[in-house]
Amino acid sequence: MSIPSDSEYQLALQNPQRAFVDEELRAGIVEVGTGGLAGLPRPRAGAFATTYNVQCGRRAFAVRCFTRPIPLDLESRYLEIERHLALHWLPQMVGAAFLPKGILVRGRWWPVVKMDWAQGESLERYVAANLEHPGALFVLAVEWLELLASLREAGIAHGDLHHGNVLVTPEGLKLVDYDGMFVPALEGFGSHEQGHASYQHPRRAPGAFHARLDHFPAWSVWLSLVALAHDPSLWSRFHGGDDCLLFRRKDYEAPERSAVLQALLDSPHPRVRAAAASFRSMLALPAGQVPALEVAALSALAMEPGAPSASTEPGVLDAAGVMARFIAPPRQVPLAFAPEHSTDQQMASGFIATAALGLIPSMAVSAGWLLGVGVFGGLGLWCAREAWQRDGAVRQGMEWRGRQEEARRFLDTTQAELASRESAFRLRETAWRDANAQHLAAQEALHARMSAARAQGAAPDRMELDLLEGRRAQLDREEHNAVKDLEAAARAWREDRVLQATLSEEARWAWERRHTEALRRLAEQFDERRLALETSLEQEMEQAKYRGTVSSGFRSAMQESRRLSVAFRARDVGAGVAWWELRRARLLARRALLESEWALERHGRVGFSAFLLHLLRVPQESDGR
């Protein structure tokens, strides 16, 4: 029996209580589609699996149903991944668990991956919606740097970073799809996948599996964000969003013929040119020698004449400060005073003009005349000040200045609090590890047991797996032959012209209905036989195929690993969440500060002195007309 199709998964998901064993999923409600999929479970197709949203009370889960054959050791890999993620809290990750007895389709249990649902936009959709907002791309690039730093610190490589596996959520970036993830416990294994071609190094070797897998795709995404922040037209010129951000496989394989890479090398922005040249040089390196995307490397890349942005905190080499050097101000229409003139503006210009004209005779006349000139001039300045403050361009500049001051106050007042929250989180993590030292030691010993059991039992386990699969294949062959017999009989009946000539239309329709019903009953019979077979195999081998091996030592080690991982996940991460939320709030404040700086760079042309010249010039222009 082949891997279920999307339509077969959809049919099974219409009854979650029968489709699932997991208690949370059994009580859930599967999201349905609209339009042509109205009333049917809504699928989200991927390269190797289709994902469905299952709402379970206040929580939602992503159920990934595989549409291609999966590696035999995928469950054991997921256990190592779950264990590692339980030990290293990363806010950019979501909870994930491999369920070998995941979903019942046509009488057979198939594995699924159950993940916490992350509500957000895929990376390419978010970028497409914010091409004209360099501040948003600035935040995205900073979060990308922080995400990569968190993965490196935890010794993790996602293995397939691309626009579909990165979600932009209100809480920040989230990674999904951990099938190809590397964690230290999987050192020495091989990779079962090559990753998305538009993001992977052209010299990535088949089976390569190490902590440096993400280095090249990290640079590809980062350079795309920086280039688009400077020149949004690149998106339409090079068909961004067409299963990529900017680059495709052909750009990596033949960089000398890459139009998009050449456009970046010819960019009017020096830092874009420098980044593109550095990226091109990485294509000549072996994939494993590509340097990590980190703040220190970007800081060196950005070293050129010119001081850092004012939004960089003094003495701090951080992602936001370095990225501020790479994001150019947006192209803006210069602010200008309103062409129409209010009564206040007209009065102000009249008073000032009168005072200016009266200043000359005041030299030869009395001091009273000079006093009158001063009164007229003062009234003119007062009216001009009132008109200036009500001008649209001036109000917009004041608004940006207010945002700038508010962002600076927030950054100043929360700097100490951020350090305090981080310290509280680190202390709590240390205390948690000390309290669970015995469990942690058990996990390390368990990993050694699993590795030994996997090596010792590989050959006999392979034989047992072949026997199990042979029993399943025999049942599939029996069903196939039974269906062939029914279809052969139906074909002979339809091709018997003598018989068909004696039958009425109603009789022919009745026979076709009986034939369809016979096929349905046959499918049900074999579904029941498959379910009985799976129950028998479960009792014998505990769903051995999807555990990778069937040796008793390995199975018991996996059960213990699952128990310890659940215990680890139960720890309180409230301090970490509070620390991360403040970090993100400060990043948004840095964006506001940067955008206000860009806006105020052009505000000097709408100062009060410029406004006075504007008032005196306009009447002159009007008189000339």
C-alpha positions as CSV (number, residue, x, y, z in Angstrom):
1,M,0.0,0.0,0.0
2,S,1.5,3.3,-1.1
3,I,1.7,6.5,1.0
4,P,-1.8,8.0,1.4
5,S,-2.8,10.8,-1.0
6,D,-4.0,14.2,0.2
7,S,-7.6,13.2,-0.6
8,E,-7.2,10.0,1.6
9,Y,-5.8,12.1,4.4
10,Q,-8.7,14.6,4.0
11,L,-11.2,11.8,4.2
12,A,-9.7,10.4,7.4
13,L,-9.4,13.8,9.0
14,Q,-13.1,14.4,8.7
15,N,-13.4,12.1,11.8
16,P,-10.6,13.1,14.2
17,Q,-11.8,10.7,16.9
18,R,-11.3,7.8,14.7
19,A,-8.3,9.1,12.8
20,F,-6.1,9.9,15.9
21,V,-4.9,8.1,19.0
22,D,-3.4,11.2,20.5
23,E,-5.9,12.4,23.1
24,E,-5.5,16.1,22.3
25,L,-5.9,15.6,18.6
26,R,-8.9,13.3,19.0
27,A,-10.8,16.1,20.8
28,G,-9.7,18.7,18.2
29,I,-11.5,20.4,15.3
30,V,-9.8,20.3,11.9
31,E,-9.8,23.6,10.0
32,V,-11.8,23.4,6.8
33,G,-11.3,25.2,3.5
34,T,-13.4,27.5,1.4
35,G,-14.4,27.7,-2.2
36,G,-13.7,24.4,-3.9
37,L,-12.5,22.9,-0.6
38,A,-15.6,24.0,1.4
39,G,-16.3,21.5,4.1
40,L,-13.1,19.6,3.6
41,P,-9.9,19.7,5.8
42,R,-7.8,22.6,4.5
43,P,-4.4,21.3,3.3
44,R,-1.1,23.2,3.2
45,A,1.1,21.3,0.9
46,G,4.9,21.1,1.3
47,A,7.7,19.2,-0.4
48,F,7.4,16.1,1.8
49,A,4.3,16.5,3.8
50,T,0.9,18.2,3.9
51,T,0.0,20.2,7.0
52,Y,-3.4,20.5,8.6
53,N,-4.5,22.8,11.4
54,V,-6.2,21.1,14.3
55,Q,-7.8,23.4,17.0
56,C,-7.8,21.8,20.4
57,G,-9.4,24.1,22.9
58,R,-7.2,27.1,23.4
59,R,-4.2,25.4,21.6
60,A,-3.8,24.7,18.0
61,F,-1.5,22.1,16.4
62,A,0.0,21.6,13.0
63,V,-0.4,17.9,12.0
64,R,2.1,17.1,9.2
65,C,1.0,14.1,7.2
66,F,3.8,12.6,5.0
67,T,3.2,12.4,1.3
68,R,6.6,10.8,0.5
69,P,8.3,7.8,2.0
70,I,10.1,8.7,5.2
71,P,13.5,7.4,6.6
72,L,13.2,4.4,8.9
73,D,15.1,6.2,11.6
74,L,13.1,9.5,11.6
75,E,11.4,8.8,14.9
76,S,14.7,8.1,16.7
77,R,16.0,11.4,15.2
78,Y,13.0,13.3,16.3
79,L,13.5,12.0,19.9
80,E,17.0,13.4,19.9
81,I,15.7,16.7,18.5
82,E,13.0,16.8,21.1
83,R,15.5,16.1,23.9
84,H,17.9,18.8,22.7
85,L,15.2,21.4,22.3
86,A,13.9,20.5,25.7
87,L,17.3,21.3,27.1
88,H,17.8,24.5,25.2
89,W,14.8,26.9,25.3
90,L,14.7,28.8,22.0
91,P,11.7,31.2,21.5
92,Q,12.0,30.9,17.7
93,M,11.2,27.2,17.9
94,V,7.8,25.4,18.3
95,G,7.0,22.2,20.2
96,A,7.3,19.1,18.0
97,A,6.7,15.4,18.5
98,F,6.9,12.5,16.1
99,L,3.8,10.2,16.5
100,P,4.5,6.7,14.9
101,K,0.9,5.8,15.4
102,G,-0.3,9.1,14.1
103,I,-3.3,8.8,11.7
104,L,-5.5,5.9,10.6
105,V,-5.9,5.8,6.8
106,R,-7.6,2.9,5.1
107,G,-7.1,0.6,8.1
108,R,-3.4,1.3,8.6
109,W,-1.6,3.6,11.0
110,W,0.7,6.2,9.4
111,P,3.2,8.4,11.2
112,V,2.7,12.2,11.6
113,V,4.5,15.1,13.2
114,K,2.5,17.1,15.7
115,M,3.7,20.6,16.2
116,D,2.5,23.7,18.0
117,W,0.7,25.9,15.5
118,A,2.6,29.2,14.7
119,Q,0.2,31.9,13.4
120,G,2.0,34.1,11.0
121,E,3.1,34.9,7.4
122,S,5.6,33.0,5.4
123,L,8.9,34.9,4.9
124,E,8.4,35.7,1.2
125,R,4.8,37.0,1.8
126,Y,5.9,39.3,4.6
127,V,8.8,40.6,2.5
128,A,6.5,41.2,-0.5
129,A,4.1,43.2,1.7
130,N,6.9,45.3,3.2
131,L,9.1,46.2,0.2
132,E,8.4,49.9,0.7
133,H,9.1,49.8,4.4
134,P,12.8,49.5,5.0
135,G,12.2,49.8,8.8
136,A,10.2,46.5,8.7
137,L,13.0,44.8,6.7
138,F,15.5,46.2,9.3
139,V,13.6,44.5,12.1
140,L,13.4,41.3,10.0
141,A,17.1,41.3,9.3
142,V,18.0,41.9,13.0
143,E,15.7,39.0,14.1
144,W,17.3,36.8,11.4
145,L,20.7,37.5,12.9
146,E,19.5,36.8,16.4
147,L,17.8,33.6,15.2
148,L,21.0,32.3,13.7
149,A,23.0,33.2,16.8
150,S,20.5,31.3,19.0
151,L,20.8,28.2,16.8
152,R,24.6,28.3,16.9
153,E,24.7,28.8,20.6
154,A,22.5,25.7,21.0
155,G,24.6,23.6,18.5
156,I,21.6,23.3,16.1
157,A,21.3,23.5,12.4
158,H,17.8,23.5,10.9
159,G,19.1,21.9,7.7
160,D,16.5,23.4,5.3
161,L,16.2,27.2,5.9
162,H,14.0,28.7,3.2
163,H,11.0,31.1,2.9
164,G,8.4,28.4,3.6
165,N,10.0,27.2,6.8
166,V,10.4,30.7,8.3
167,L,7.2,32.3,9.7
168,V,7.0,36.0,10.7
169,T,4.7,36.1,13.7
170,P,3.7,38.9,16.1
171,E,6.1,37.3,18.6
172,G,9.0,37.3,16.1
173,L,10.4,34.7,13.7
174,K,9.5,31.0,14.1
175,L,11.0,28.0,12.4
176,V,9.0,25.0,11.4
177,D,9.7,21.5,9.7
178,Y,12.5,19.8,11.7
179,D,12.8,16.7,9.6
180,G,16.3,17.6,8.5
181,M,17.5,19.2,11.8
182,F,21.0,18.6,13.1
183,V,21.6,18.4,16.9
184,P,24.9,17.3,18.5
185,A,23.5,13.8,19.4
186,L,23.1,13.1,15.7
187,E,26.7,13.7,14.9
188,G,27.9,11.1,12.5
189,F,24.5,10.5,10.9
190,G,23.8,11.4,7.3
191,S,21.2,13.8,6.0
192,H,18.1,12.4,4.3
193,E,17.4,15.6,2.3
194,Q,19.3,18.3,0.4
195,G,17.2,21.3,1.3
196,H,15.6,23.9,-0.9
197,A,17.6,24.4,-4.1
198,S,17.2,28.2,-4.1
199,Y,18.9,28.5,-0.7
200,Q,21.5,25.7,-0.6
201,H,25.2,26.0,-1.6
202,P,25.8,24.4,-5.0
203,R,28.6,22.3,-3.6
204,R,26.6,20.9,-0.6
205,A,27.5,17.2,-0.7
206,P,24.7,14.6,-0.6
207,G,24.3,13.3,2.9
208,A,26.2,16.2,4.5
209,F,25.0,16.6,8.1
210,H,26.7,19.0,10.5
211,A,26.3,22.1,12.5
212,R,27.3,24.4,9.6
213,L,24.4,23.4,7.3
214,D,22.7,26.8,7.8
215,H,25.7,29.1,7.1
216,F,25.1,29.6,3.4
217,P,21.3,29.9,3.4
218,A,21.6,32.4,6.2
219,W,23.7,34.6,4.0
220,S,21.4,34.2,1.1
221,V,18.3,35.4,3.0
222,W,20.2,38.2,4.8
223,L,21.7,39.6,1.5
224,S,18.2,39.4,-0.1
225,L,16.7,41.5,2.7
226,V,19.5,44.1,2.6
227,A,19.3,44.4,-1.2
228,L,15.5,44.8,-1.2
229,A,15.7,47.4,1.6
230,H,17.8,49.5,-0.7
231,D,16.1,48.8,-4.0
232,P,12.6,47.3,-3.8
233,S,12.4,47.2,-7.6
234,L,14.7,44.1,-7.5
235,W,11.6,42.1,-6.4
236,S,9.7,42.7,-9.6
237,R,12.8,42.8,-11.9
238,F,14.0,39.4,-10.8
239,H,10.6,37.8,-10.0
240,G,11.1,37.6,-6.2
241,G,8.6,35.4,-4.4
242,D,8.6,32.8,-7.2
243,D,9.7,30.0,-4.9
244,C,12.6,32.1,-3.7
245,L,13.4,35.6,-2.3
246,L,15.9,36.8,-4.9
247,F,18.4,34.1,-5.7
248,R,17.9,30.7,-7.4
249,R,20.0,27.7,-8.0
250,K,21.3,28.9,-11.3
251,D,22.7,32.1,-9.7
252,Y,24.8,29.9,-7.4
253,E,26.0,27.5,-10.1
254,A,27.0,30.3,-12.6
255,P,27.5,33.5,-10.7
256,E,29.3,35.1,-13.6
257,R,26.0,34.9,-15.6
258,S,23.7,35.8,-12.7
259,A,21.8,39.0,-13.5
260,V,20.6,39.5,-9.9
261,L,24.1,39.1,-8.5
262,Q,25.5,41.5,-11.1
263,A,22.8,44.0,-10.2
264,L,23.9,43.9,-6.5
265,L,27.6,44.2,-7.5
266,D,26.7,47.4,-9.5
267,S,24.5,48.8,-6.7
268,P,25.1,52.5,-5.9
269,H,25.2,51.6,-2.3
270,P,28.8,50.6,-1.2
271,R,27.7,48.3,1.5
272,V,25.5,46.3,-0.8
273,R,28.4,46.0,-3.2
274,A,30.7,44.8,-0.5
275,A,28.1,42.2,0.8
276,A,27.4,40.9,-2.7
277,A,31.2,40.5,-3.4
278,S,31.6,38.6,-0.2
279,F,28.6,36.4,-1.0
280,R,30.0,35.7,-4.4
281,S,33.3,34.6,-3.0
282,M,31.5,32.1,-0.8
283,L,30.3,30.2,-3.9
284,A,33.9,29.2,-4.6
285,L,34.3,27.6,-1.1
286,P,33.3,24.1,-0.1
287,A,29.9,24.3,1.5
288,G,31.2,23.4,4.9
289,Q,33.7,26.3,4.9
290,V,31.2,29.1,4.4
291,P,31.6,31.4,7.5
292,A,28.7,31.9,9.9
293,L,26.5,34.9,9.5
294,E,27.3,36.8,12.7
295,V,27.5,40.3,14.0
296,A,31.3,40.4,14.0
297,A,31.5,39.4,10.4
298,L,29.0,42.0,9.4
299,S,30.7,44.7,11.4
300,A,34.0,44.1,9.5
301,L,32.1,44.1,6.2
302,A,30.5,47.5,7.1
303,M,33.8,49.2,8.0
304,E,34.0,52.2,5.7
305,P,34.2,55.9,6.1
306,G,31.3,57.3,8.0
307,A,30.1,57.0,11.6
308,P,27.6,54.4,12.7
309,S,24.0,55.4,12.9
310,A,22.9,57.3,16.0
311,S,20.6,54.5,16.8
312,T,23.6,52.3,17.7
313,E,24.0,52.1,21.5
314,P,27.5,53.2,22.6
315,G,29.9,50.4,23.3
316,V,27.5,47.7,22.2
317,L,28.2,45.4,19.2
318,D,24.7,44.1,18.6
319,A,22.7,43.0,15.7
320,A,20.5,46.2,15.6
321,G,23.5,48.5,15.7
322,V,25.3,46.8,12.9
323,M,22.2,46.4,10.7
324,A,21.5,50.1,11.0
325,R,24.7,50.6,8.9
326,F,23.4,48.3,6.1
327,I,19.8,49.7,5.7
328,A,19.6,52.9,3.7
329,P,17.0,55.6,4.3
330,P,13.9,55.3,2.1
331,R,13.5,57.5,-0.9
332,Q,11.2,60.3,0.3
333,V,9.5,63.2,-1.3
334,P,11.0,66.3,0.4
335,L,8.7,68.0,2.9
336,A,7.4,71.4,1.8
337,F,5.3,74.0,3.3
338,A,1.6,74.0,2.3
339,P,1.1,76.2,-0.9
340,E,-2.2,77.6,0.3
341,H,-1.9,80.4,2.9
342,S,-4.2,80.9,5.9
343,T,-5.3,84.2,7.3
344,D,-2.6,83.9,9.9
345,Q,0.0,83.5,7.2
346,Q,-1.3,86.5,5.3
347,M,-1.4,88.6,8.4
348,A,2.1,87.5,9.4
349,S,3.6,88.3,6.0
350,G,1.8,91.7,6.0
351,F,3.0,92.7,9.5
352,I,6.5,91.6,8.7
353,A,6.6,93.4,5.4
354,T,5.1,96.6,7.0
355,A,7.7,96.4,9.7
356,A,10.5,95.9,7.2
357,L,9.4,98.8,5.1
358,G,8.9,101.1,8.1
359,L,12.4,100.3,9.4
360,I,14.1,102.7,7.0
361,P,12.2,105.9,7.8
362,S,12.4,105.1,11.5
363,M,16.1,106.0,11.3
364,A,15.2,109.6,10.6
365,V,12.0,110.0,12.4
366,S,11.1,109.7,16.1
367,A,11.6,106.8,18.5
368,G,7.8,106.3,18.5
369,W,8.0,105.3,14.9
370,L,10.7,102.8,15.8
371,L,8.4,101.5,18.5
372,G,5.6,101.0,16.1
373,V,7.9,99.2,13.7
374,G,8.8,96.9,16.6
375,V,5.1,96.3,17.5
376,F,4.3,95.4,13.9
377,G,7.3,93.2,13.6
378,G,6.4,91.4,16.9
379,L,2.8,90.8,15.8
380,G,4.1,89.5,12.5
381,L,6.5,87.1,14.2
382,W,3.7,85.9,16.6
383,C,1.3,85.3,13.7
384,A,4.1,83.6,11.7
385,R,4.9,81.3,14.7
386,E,1.2,80.3,15.0
387,A,1.0,79.6,11.3
388,W,4.3,77.6,11.3
389,Q,3.1,75.4,14.1
390,R,-0.1,74.6,12.2
391,D,1.6,73.8,8.9
392,G,1.2,70.2,7.9
393,A,4.9,69.6,7.2
394,V,5.9,71.1,10.5
395,R,3.4,69.0,12.4
396,Q,4.7,65.9,10.7
397,G,8.3,66.8,11.7
398,M,7.2,67.4,15.3
399,E,5.5,64.0,15.3
400,W,8.7,62.3,14.2
401,R,10.7,64.2,16.8
402,G,8.2,63.0,19.4
403,R,8.6,59.4,18.3
404,Q,12.4,59.8,18.4
405,E,12.3,61.2,21.9
406,E,9.9,58.5,23.1
407,A,12.0,55.7,21.5
408,R,15.2,57.1,23.2
409,R,13.4,57.3,26.6
410,F,12.2,53.7,26.3
411,L,15.7,52.4,25.3
412,D,17.3,54.4,28.2
413,T,14.8,53.3,30.8
414,T,14.7,49.6,29.8
415,Q,18.4,49.0,29.4
416,A,19.0,48.0,33.0
417,E,15.7,46.1,33.1
418,L,16.8,44.0,30.1
419,A,20.0,43.0,31.8
420,S,18.1,42.2,34.9
421,R,15.6,40.0,33.1
422,E,18.4,38.2,31.2
423,S,20.2,37.6,34.5
424,A,17.0,36.2,36.1
425,F,16.5,33.9,33.1
426,R,20.1,32.6,33.2
427,L,20.0,32.1,37.0
428,R,16.7,30.2,36.7
429,E,18.1,28.0,33.9
430,T,21.2,27.2,36.0
431,A,19.0,26.4,39.0
432,W,16.8,24.2,36.8
433,R,19.9,22.3,35.4
434,D,21.2,21.8,38.9
435,A,17.9,20.5,40.1
436,N,17.7,18.1,37.2
437,A,21.4,17.1,37.2
438,Q,20.4,13.4,37.7
439,H,17.9,13.5,34.7
440,L,20.5,15.2,32.5
441,A,23.1,12.6,33.3
442,A,20.5,9.9,32.6
443,Q,19.9,11.5,29.2
444,E,23.5,11.5,28.3
445,A,23.8,7.8,29.3
446,L,20.6,7.1,27.4
447,H,22.1,8.6,24.3
448,A,25.0,6.2,24.5
449,R,22.7,3.3,25.1
450,M,20.6,4.2,22.0
451,S,23.7,4.5,19.9
452,A,25.1,1.1,21.0
453,A,21.7,-0.6,20.6
454,R,21.2,0.9,17.2
455,A,24.7,-0.4,16.0
456,Q,24.3,-3.9,17.5
457,G,20.8,-4.5,16.3
458,A,21.0,-3.0,12.8
459,A,21.3,-6.3,10.9
460,P,18.7,-8.5,12.8
461,D,16.3,-5.5,13.0
462,R,16.5,-5.0,9.3
463,M,15.5,-8.6,8.8
464,E,12.5,-8.2,11.2
465,L,11.4,-5.0,9.4
466,D,11.5,-6.8,6.1
467,L,9.3,-9.6,7.5
468,L,6.8,-7.0,8.8
469,E,6.8,-5.2,5.5
470,G,6.4,-8.5,3.6
471,R,3.1,-9.2,5.5
472,R,1.8,-5.8,4.6
473,A,2.8,-6.2,1.0
474,Q,1.1,-9.6,0.8
475,L,-2.2,-8.0,1.9
476,D,-1.7,-5.2,-0.6
477,R,-1.2,-7.8,-3.4
478,E,-4.3,-9.7,-2.4
479,E,-6.4,-6.5,-2.6
480,H,-4.8,-5.6,-5.9
481,N,-5.7,-9.0,-7.4
482,A,-9.2,-9.0,-6.1
483,V,-9.8,-5.5,-7.6
484,K,-8.3,-6.7,-10.9
485,D,-10.7,-9.6,-11.0
486,L,-13.7,-7.4,-10.4
487,E,-12.6,-4.9,-13.0
488,A,-11.9,-7.7,-15.5
489,A,-15.4,-9.1,-15.0
490,A,-16.9,-5.6,-15.4
491,R,-14.9,-5.0,-18.6
492,A,-16.1,-8.3,-20.1
493,W,-19.7,-7.5,-19.2
494,R,-19.4,-4.0,-20.8
495,E,-17.8,-5.4,-24.0
496,D,-20.4,-8.2,-24.5
497,R,-22.4,-6.5,-27.2
498,V,-25.0,-9.3,-27.5
499,L,-25.8,-9.1,-23.8
500,Q,-25.8,-5.3,-23.8
501,A,-28.3,-5.3,-26.7
502,T,-30.8,-7.2,-24.6
503,L,-30.6,-5.0,-21.5
504,S,-32.5,-1.9,-20.8
505,E,-30.9,1.4,-19.8
506,E,-32.2,0.9,-16.3
507,A,-30.8,-2.6,-16.1
508,R,-27.4,-1.4,-17.1
509,W,-27.4,1.4,-14.5
510,A,-28.5,-1.1,-11.8
511,W,-25.5,-3.4,-12.7
512,E,-23.1,-0.5,-12.6
513,R,-24.4,0.4,-9.1
514,R,-23.9,-3.2,-7.9
515,H,-20.4,-3.2,-9.3
516,T,-19.5,0.1,-7.5
517,E,-21.0,-1.3,-4.3
518,A,-18.9,-4.5,-4.7
519,L,-15.7,-2.4,-5.0
520,R,-16.7,-0.4,-1.9
521,R,-17.3,-3.6,0.2
522,L,-14.0,-5.1,-1.0
523,A,-12.1,-1.9,0.1
524,E,-13.9,-2.1,3.5
525,Q,-13.0,-5.8,3.9
526,F,-9.3,-5.1,3.2
527,D,-9.3,-2.1,5.5
528,E,-10.6,-4.3,8.3
529,R,-7.9,-6.9,7.6
530,R,-5.2,-4.2,7.6
531,L,-6.4,-2.8,10.9
532,A,-6.3,-6.4,12.4
533,L,-2.8,-6.9,10.9
534,E,-1.6,-3.5,12.3
535,T,-3.0,-4.4,15.7
536,S,-1.2,-7.7,15.6
537,L,2.1,-6.1,14.6
538,E,1.7,-3.4,17.2
539,Q,1.4,-6.1,19.9
540,E,4.5,-7.9,18.5
541,M,6.8,-5.0,17.6
542,E,5.2,-1.8,18.9
543,Q,5.0,-0.3,15.5
544,A,8.6,-1.2,14.9
545,K,9.0,0.2,11.4
546,Y,8.6,3.8,12.4
547,R,10.9,3.4,15.4
548,G,13.8,2.8,13.1
549,T,14.8,-0.5,14.7
550,V,13.0,-3.2,16.6
551,S,15.5,-4.4,19.1
552,S,14.1,-4.5,22.7
553,G,17.1,-2.5,24.0
554,F,16.6,0.3,21.5
555,R,12.8,0.4,22.1
556,S,13.2,0.6,25.9
557,A,15.8,3.4,25.5
558,M,13.4,5.4,23.2
559,Q,10.6,5.0,25.7
560,E,12.9,6.3,28.5
561,S,14.0,9.2,26.3
562,R,10.4,10.2,25.6
563,R,9.6,10.2,29.3
564,L,12.6,12.4,30.2
565,S,11.9,14.8,27.3
566,V,8.3,15.3,28.6
567,A,9.7,16.0,32.1
568,F,12.1,18.6,30.7
569,R,9.4,20.3,28.7
570,A,7.4,20.9,31.9
571,R,9.9,23.4,33.2
572,D,8.9,27.1,33.7
573,V,10.2,29.4,31.0
574,G,8.3,32.5,32.1
575,A,11.5,34.4,32.9
576,G,12.8,33.6,29.4
577,V,9.6,34.8,27.8
578,A,9.7,38.0,29.8
579,W,13.3,38.6,28.7
580,W,12.5,37.9,25.1
581,E,9.5,40.1,25.0
582,L,11.5,43.1,26.3
583,R,14.2,42.4,23.7
584,R,11.6,42.5,21.0
585,A,10.0,45.7,22.4
586,R,13.4,47.3,22.4
587,L,14.0,46.2,18.8
588,L,10.8,47.8,17.7
589,A,11.9,51.0,19.5
590,R,15.1,50.9,17.6
591,R,13.1,50.7,14.4
592,A,11.1,53.8,15.5
593,L,14.3,55.6,16.3
594,L,15.9,54.7,13.0
595,E,12.8,55.8,11.0
596,S,12.5,59.0,12.9
597,E,16.2,59.8,12.2
598,W,15.5,59.2,8.5
599,A,12.5,61.5,8.6
600,L,14.3,64.3,10.6
601,E,17.2,64.4,8.2
602,R,14.9,66.3,5.9
603,H,13.1,68.3,8.6
604,G,15.7,71.1,8.7
605,R,14.3,72.6,5.6
606,V,11.0,73.3,7.4
607,G,12.4,75.2,10.3
608,F,11.0,78.6,11.5
609,S,13.6,80.7,9.7
610,A,12.8,78.8,6.4
611,F,9.1,79.4,7.0
612,L,9.7,83.2,7.4
613,L,11.6,83.3,4.1
614,H,8.7,81.3,2.6
615,L,6.2,83.9,3.8
616,L,8.1,86.8,2.4
617,R,8.8,85.1,-0.9
618,V,5.2,84.0,-1.7
619,P,3.8,87.6,-1.8
620,Q,6.6,88.6,-4.1
621,E,5.8,85.6,-6.4
622,S,2.1,86.5,-6.3
623,D,2.9,90.2,-7.2
624,G,5.0,89.0,-10.1
625,R,2.1,87.0,-11.5
